Amino acid sequence: MSLSTRRRAERLIPALEALRRHALAVEQAHAREIEAVHPDHRPSACNLLHYLAVRQSDIRDLQNELALLGLSRLGRAEAHTLASLNAVVRALYALAGREPPSRRVRRGQVGIADGAQQLDAHARALLGQPAGRRATRIMVTMPSEAAHAPDLIRRLLEAGMDVMRINCAHDDAEAWLAMIRNLRTAEAECGRRCRVYADLAGPKLRTGDIRPVGRLIDFKPKRDAWGRVVQPARVWLTPRHAALPPDGDGVRLPLDPELLALMRPGDQLELEDNRGSRRRLQVVERQGEAWLAHAERHVYLRDGAACILWRGDAQLAAGRVGPLPERVQPLTLRVGDRLLLTGDDRPGEHPLTDASGRVTRPASIPCTLPAVFDAAAPGQRVWFDDGRIGGRILANDGREIVVEITHAAPEGSRLRPEKGINLPDTRLDVPALTAKDLEDLRALAGHVDIVGLSFVRGPEDVQALHAALRALEAGPVGTVLKIETPQAFDNLAGILLAALANPPVGLMVARGDLAVEVGFERLAEVQEEILWLAEAAHVPVIWATQVLEGMAKRGLPSRAEVSDAAFGVRAECVMLNKGPYIVETVDFLAELLERMGEHRRKQRPMLGQLVRRLRTED
């Protein structure tokens, strides 16, 4: 052993001993919180506190010194912090040629081999066993049609879905229970178990309705670069009482049943276009009560437009189109514009202008959460539609909030109803668990395995959810806490300790809202810290928001999406949203996660055999 090695080791011993003492002191200071944790999870709570204690210091210089000695740099000590500190301290004493102090093994201490095992056990308890040889599960958000399409759920299960997500912000209890029944049938057919996750909507902070511009519809064919029609518009001519086109592909045009009864293939339906011209549709075939027609011109129609049925040169009958759906025109907002957020039930309006084009009243749109008007203050930021539009609050009189738009596309950005609103600087005094959430819990208690809580900000929100589940006598049900606000991130340690009182529990990294709230430039570091703290508490993580979204919607992923999805192997579960190609997306993700799992487990690279042909000189 060289003299310089012994001296370096001797110099580092006090620093490591101080870190160890501080970790134990932080544990002792939080003895009351640890006592409230479920007995089986108290070692995890202690480990979380040990990890937080170490991270209260900047130990980067110390890590570099440890690396020079060939020792652990404590960079992967999240799941077993005190055990890692003890191992490094013992190694330093040995390198210094000294006998380490004798220390009794603390009851319940998490050993270096135990941390990963505890996390895996907690993930299985919450999320079940993943399909195949994957370590990371796949959660899939159910579309509305899953309530009446059992084959869709069976195909998702066969592709690799491990957790069914029911979004309680959409559909209703009847539809949710139908989805669960379809899943249970599919489980029996496939011989696989799948957990059911009910994601509570939470406080609804969204844009409200915009006043419709009228009952209008338009449709047009697809054309090539030369303007030639390559695919006519599909138009379903239906009785007035029909709800949707028979196959969901195309637009619906309600007509008088007497007119439909006269139709035959080859007939033409002449329509009175809004622009004063006439347009003709070619009647193609009948399906049930409806007729499919093709349009080779762009057609604009208003409710009640006149129509005439022709067979060759003979006019057979005339009628009227309608009722047509109400058409809502989005608000177009540009940098420098002003927008009024209103707190009443009046629908939003486009801006009013005078004869010279000067805006006399800005555009307006309702905000669905009344508490915003009690809390928002001038100077605070506001974001709309996942950060696509940004602004700064100029004034708030308790009824209207005046926003100056500071962030929008150069040609203007469109704001529609039902889009999210984020107020990262505003402290909203609203409970995470709403009256609707409690009603939904009552409907779903006994039918779901996991409940997700939105808009978590502190330990009291977690305690309220647990109290509600106890009051409903919901039985054994796991909970998932969605981390989507700066308050939740700041209070994450307390949230985790409160959650460990009633396991099993997990965290969802809701990256969409989180990115808007903390800033896109900080998202990478924030999600990394969430992964660290969750691993220290041995709490599984769900990786969510826009994973392979392009593939689910369009059938092909982008390179960036594949890289992002591969990052999900560091979590215990990856969540996919709905889309026309969701079955193919689940299948793709399952294979990707299995392949990536062979190379990486959590944040540890796994060094399998690397075979490369070396070029040799002849």
ChimeraX attribute file (.defattr): number of C-alpha atoms within 10 A of each C-alpha:
attribute: neighborCount
match mode: 1-to-1
recipient: residues
	/A:1	8
	/A:2	8
	/A:3	10
	/A:4	10
	/A:5	15
	/A:6	18
	/A:7	13
	/A:8	17
	/A:9	22
	/A:10	18
	/A:11	14
	/A:12	17
	/A:13	18
	/A:14	12
	/A:15	13
	/A:16	18
	/A:17	15
	/A:18	11
	/A:19	21
	/A:20	21
	/A:21	14
	/A:22	16
	/A:23	25
	/A:24	16
	/A:25	15
	/A:26	17
	/A:27	21
	/A:28	14
	/A:29	11
	/A:30	13
	/A:31	12
	/A:32	10
	/A:33	17
	/A:34	23
	/A:35	12
	/A:36	14
	/A:37	21
	/A:38	17
	/A:39	14
	/A:40	12
	/A:41	22
	/A:42	21
	/A:43	22
	/A:44	28
	/A:45	28
	/A:46	29
	/A:47	30
	/A:48	28
	/A:49	28
	/A:50	26
	/A:51	24
	/A:52	20
	/A:53	20
	/A:54	22
	/A:55	12
	/A:56	11
	/A:57	9
	/A:58	9
	/A:59	16
	/A:60	12
	/A:61	8
	/A:62	14
	/A:63	15
	/A:64	13
	/A:65	17
	/A:66	19
	/A:67	12
	/A:68	11
	/A:69	16
	/A:70	9
	/A:71	15
	/A:72	16
	/A:73	20
	/A:74	19
	/A:75	10
	/A:76	13
	/A:77	21
	/A:78	26
	/A:79	30
	/A:80	29
	/A:81	30
	/A:82	27
	/A:83	20
	/A:84	22
	/A:85	22
	/A:86	15
	/A:87	14
	/A:88	20
	/A:89	22
	/A:90	17
	/A:91	19
	/A:92	26
	/A:93	18
	/A:94	15
	/A:95	20
	/A:96	23
	/A:97	14
	/A:98	13
	/A:99	11
	/A:100	13
	/A:101	9
	/A:102	6
	/A:103	7
	/A:104	6
	/A:105	7
	/A:106	7
	/A:107	7
	/A:108	13
	/A:109	18
	/A:110	21
	/A:111	14
	/A:112	17
	/A:113	11
	/A:114	14
	/A:115	25
	/A:116	20
	/A:117	13
	/A:118	20
	/A:119	21
	/A:120	17
	/A:121	18
	/A:122	20
	/A:123	25
	/A:124	16
	/A:125	15
	/A:126	21
	/A:127	29
	/A:128	17
	/A:129	21
	/A:130	22
	/A:131	21
	/A:132	11
	/A:133	14
	/A:134	21
	/A:135	23
	/A:136	28
	/A:137	28
	/A:138	27
	/A:139	26
	/A:140	24
	/A:141	20
	/A:142	22
	/A:143	20
	/A:144	17
	/A:145	12
	/A:146	19
	/A:147	21
	/A:148	13
	/A:149	14
	/A:150	19
	/A:151	14
	/A:152	20
	/A:153	27
	/A:154	21
	/A:155	18
	/A:156	21
	/A:157	27
	/A:158	20
	/A:159	20
	/A:160	26
	/A:161	28
	/A:162	26
	/A:163	25
	/A:164	26
	/A:165	24
	/A:166	26
	/A:167	19
	/A:168	19
	/A:169	14
	/A:170	13
	/A:171	13
	/A:172	13
	/A:173	16
	/A:174	11
	/A:175	17
	/A:176	24
	/A:177	17
	/A:178	16
	/A:179	24
	/A:180	22
	/A:181	15
	/A:182	20
	/A:183	26
	/A:184	18
	/A:185	15
	/A:186	23
	/A:187	17
	/A:188	11
	/A:189	12
	/A:190	13
	/A:191	10
	/A:192	16
	/A:193	19
	/A:194	22
	/A:195	19
	/A:196	21
	/A:197	25
	/A:198	25
	/A:199	23
	/A:200	23
	/A:201	20
	/A:202	22
	/A:203	19
	/A:204	17
	/A:205	18
	/A:206	19
	/A:207	23
	/A:208	24
	/A:209	19
	/A:210	23
	/A:211	18
	/A:212	16
	/A:213	12
	/A:214	14
	/A:215	16
	/A:216	20
	/A:217	18
	/A:218	12
	/A:219	17
	/A:220	18
	/A:221	17
	/A:222	14
	/A:223	13
	/A:224	9
	/A:225	6
	/A:226	6
	/A:227	8
	/A:228	11
	/A:229	16
	/A:230	11
	/A:231	14
	/A:232	19
	/A:233	22
	/A:234	21
	/A:235	23
	/A:236	26
	/A:237	26
	/A:238	24
	/A:239	21
	/A:240	16
	/A:241	11
	/A:242	14
	/A:243	10
	/A:244	15
	/A:245	20
	/A:246	17
	/A:247	8
	/A:248	9
	/A:249	12
	/A:250	17
	/A:251	17
	/A:252	25
	/A:253	24
	/A:254	23
	/A:255	21
	/A:256	17
	/A:257	16
	/A:258	12
	/A:259	19
	/A:260	19
	/A:261	12
	/A:262	11
	/A:263	21
	/A:264	14
	/A:265	14
	/A:266	15
	/A:267	20
	/A:268	22
	/A:269	24
	/A:270	17
	/A:271	22
	/A:272	21
	/A:273	19
	/A:274	16
	/A:275	9
	/A:276	8
	/A:277	10
	/A:278	13
	/A:279	18
	/A:280	22
	/A:281	23
	/A:282	19
	/A:283	22
	/A:284	17
	/A:285	16
	/A:286	16
	/A:287	12
	/A:288	8
	/A:289	13
	/A:290	22
	/A:291	23
	/A:292	22
	/A:293	25
	/A:294	22
	/A:295	21
	/A:296	21
	/A:297	16
	/A:298	14
	/A:299	22
	/A:300	19
	/A:301	21
	/A:302	20
	/A:303	18
	/A:304	16
	/A:305	17
	/A:306	17
	/A:307	21
	/A:308	17
	/A:309	23
	/A:310	19
	/A:311	15
	/A:312	10
	/A:313	6
	/A:314	9
	/A:315	12
	/A:316	14
	/A:317	16
	/A:318	15
	/A:319	17
	/A:320	17
	/A:321	20
	/A:322	21
	/A:323	17
	/A:324	18
	/A:325	15
	/A:326	15
	/A:327	14
	/A:328	16
	/A:329	17
	/A:330	17
	/A:331	21
	/A:332	16
	/A:333	24
	/A:334	20
	/A:335	18
	/A:336	13
	/A:337	18
	/A:338	23
	/A:339	23
	/A:340	24
	/A:341	24
	/A:342	24
	/A:343	20
	/A:344	14
	/A:345	12
	/A:346	14
	/A:347	15
	/A:348	24
	/A:349	21
	/A:350	18
	/A:351	18
	/A:352	12
	/A:353	12
	/A:354	9
	/A:355	6
	/A:356	6
	/A:357	8
	/A:358	10
	/A:359	14
	/A:360	10
	/A:361	15
	/A:362	16
	/A:363	19
	/A:364	23
	/A:365	28
	/A:366	24
	/A:367	29
	/A:368	22
	/A:369	17
	/A:370	17
	/A:371	17
	/A:372	23
	/A:373	19
	/A:374	14
	/A:375	13
	/A:376	22
	/A:377	18
	/A:378	13
	/A:379	13
	/A:380	16
	/A:381	22
	/A:382	24
	/A:383	22
	/A:384	20
	/A:385	21
	/A:386	17
	/A:387	21
	/A:388	14
	/A:389	22
	/A:390	23
	/A:391	25
	/A:392	20
	/A:393	22
	/A:394	15
	/A:395	17
	/A:396	20
	/A:397	11
	/A:398	15
	/A:399	14
	/A:400	19
	/A:401	24
	/A:402	20
	/A:403	26
	/A:404	22
	/A:405	21
	/A:406	18
	/A:407	20
	/A:408	20
	/A:409	12
	/A:410	9
	/A:411	10
	/A:412	15
	/A:413	17
	/A:414	16
	/A:415	19
	/A:416	20
	/A:417	21
	/A:418	16
	/A:419	14
	/A:420	19
	/A:421	23
	/A:422	21
	/A:423	21
	/A:424	20
	/A:425	15
	/A:426	14
	/A:427	13
	/A:428	15
	/A:429	10
	/A:430	14
	/A:431	15
	/A:432	21
	/A:433	21
	/A:434	15
	/A:435	11
	/A:436	15
	/A:437	22
	/A:438	17
	/A:439	11
	/A:440	19
	/A:441	23
	/A:442	17
	/A:443	15
	/A:444	19
	/A:445	19
	/A:446	14
	/A:447	17
	/A:448	21
	/A:449	23
	/A:450	25
	/A:451	24
	/A:452	24
	/A:453	24
	/A:454	24
	/A:455	23
	/A:456	24
	/A:457	23
	/A:458	20
	/A:459	18
	/A:460	15
	/A:461	21
	/A:462	26
	/A:463	16
	/A:464	14
	/A:465	22
	/A:466	19
	/A:467	12
	/A:468	16
	/A:469	20
	/A:470	12
	/A:471	10
	/A:472	14
	/A:473	12
	/A:474	17
	/A:475	11
	/A:476	15
	/A:477	20
	/A:478	20
	/A:479	25
	/A:480	26
	/A:481	28
	/A:482	24
	/A:483	25
	/A:484	23
	/A:485	23
	/A:486	20
	/A:487	17
	/A:488	20
	/A:489	20
	/A:490	12
	/A:491	14
	/A:492	22
	/A:493	21
	/A:494	15
	/A:495	23
	/A:496	25
	/A:497	25
	/A:498	24
	/A:499	26
	/A:500	25
	/A:501	23
	/A:502	19
	/A:503	21
	/A:504	23
	/A:505	26
	/A:506	28
	/A:507	26
	/A:508	24
	/A:509	24
	/A:510	21
	/A:511	23
	/A:512	17
	/A:513	24
	/A:514	26
	/A:515	21
	/A:516	27
	/A:517	24
	/A:518	18
	/A:519	15
	/A:520	14
	/A:521	10
	/A:522	13
	/A:523	17
	/A:524	12
	/A:525	9
	/A:526	20
	/A:527	18
	/A:528	10
	/A:529	14
	/A:530	19
	/A:531	22
	/A:532	21
	/A:533	21
	/A:534	22
	/A:535	26
	/A:536	26
	/A:537	28
	/A:538	31
	/A:539	28
	/A:540	27
	/A:541	26
	/A:542	26
	/A:543	27
	/A:544	21
	/A:545	18
	/A:546	17
	/A:547	24
	/A:548	27
	/A:549	22
	/A:550	16
	/A:551	21
	/A:552	22
	/A:553	16
	/A:554	12
	/A:555	16
	/A:556	15
	/A:557	17
	/A:558	12
	/A:559	10
	/A:560	10
	/A:561	17
	/A:562	16
	/A:563	12
	/A:564	14
	/A:565	23
	/A:566	20
	/A:567	17
	/A:568	26
	/A:569	27
	/A:570	22
	/A:571	24
	/A:572	26
	/A:573	25
	/A:574	29
	/A:575	26
	/A:576	26
	/A:577	20
	/A:578	16
	/A:579	18
	/A:580	13
	/A:581	16
	/A:582	27
	/A:583	23
	/A:584	17
	/A:585	27
	/A:586	26
	/A:587	18
	/A:588	17
	/A:589	24
	/A:590	23
	/A:591	16
	/A:592	17
	/A:593	24
	/A:594	18
	/A:595	15
	/A:596	20
	/A:597	21
	/A:598	16
	/A:599	13
	/A:600	18
	/A:601	17
	/A:602	19
	/A:603	13
	/A:604	10
	/A:605	11
	/A:606	13
	/A:607	9
	/A:608	9
	/A:609	6
	/A:610	5
	/A:611	6
	/A:612	6
	/A:613	5
	/A:614	6
	/A:615	6
	/A:616	5
	/A:617	4
	/A:618	3
